[in-house]
Amino acid sequence: MNALAALLLALSLGAAAVPARADADCEAPVARWQPREAVLQHAARQGWQVQRLKIDDGCYEIRGQDAQGRAFKARLDPETLRVLRLKWRDGEPEHERRRERRRGQTE
């Protein structure tokens, strides 16, 4: 029983030593970030029409439409401009989605 307890303690301490990392967060130092203009040029090369460009959790976040007119939200690494996440929108305005979620919570 002592060996099992020691093993569990060692495993739990080892897991605690590993820092928690959220894959969605970007960790590049600001000094290495691409400028906003480079992000906009990158988006234009992709055929994207940018409606909003902001910084969220250390990443660039773009909301816009692709060349086919589909609405999307993309998260880009600020250093490499690599797309980390791309989420297609269903065409329904965001405020309508929020309203529906609130209705579901109150019922």
Secondary structure in CASP SS format (residue, H / E / C, confidence):
PFRMAT SS
TARGET T0000
AUTHOR 0000-0000-0000
METHOD secondary structure of the structure
MODEL  1
M C 1.00
N H 1.00
A H 1.00
L H 1.00
A H 1.00
A H 1.00
L H 1.00
L H 1.00
L H 1.00
A H 1.00
L H 1.00
S H 1.00
L H 1.00
G H 1.00
A H 1.00
A H 1.00
A H 1.00
V C 1.00
P C 1.00
A C 1.00
R C 1.00
A C 1.00
D C 1.00
A C 1.00
D C 1.00
C C 1.00
E C 1.00
A C 1.00
P C 1.00
V H 1.00
A H 1.00
R H 1.00
W C 1.00
Q C 1.00
P C 1.00
R H 1.00
E H 1.00
A H 1.00
V H 1.00
L H 1.00
Q H 1.00
H H 1.00
A H 1.00
A H 1.00
R H 1.00
Q C 1.00
G C 1.00
W C 1.00
Q E 1.00
V E 1.00
Q E 1.00
R E 1.00
L E 1.00
K E 1.00
I E 1.00
D E 1.00
D C 1.00
G C 1.00
C E 1.00
Y E 1.00
E E 1.00
I E 1.00
R E 1.00
G E 1.00
Q E 1.00
D C 1.00
A C 1.00
Q C 1.00
G C 1.00
R C 1.00
A E 1.00
F E 1.00
K E 1.00
A E 1.00
R E 1.00
L E 1.00
D C 1.00
P C 1.00
E C 1.00
T C 1.00
L C 1.00
R C 1.00
V E 1.00
L E 1.00
R E 1.00
L E 1.00
K E 1.00
W E 1.00
R C 1.00
D C 1.00
G C 1.00
E C 1.00
P C 1.00
E H 1.00
H H 1.00
E H 1.00
R H 1.00
R H 1.00
R H 1.00
E H 1.00
R H 1.00
R H 1.00
R H 1.00
G H 1.00
Q H 1.00
T H 1.00
E C 1.00
END
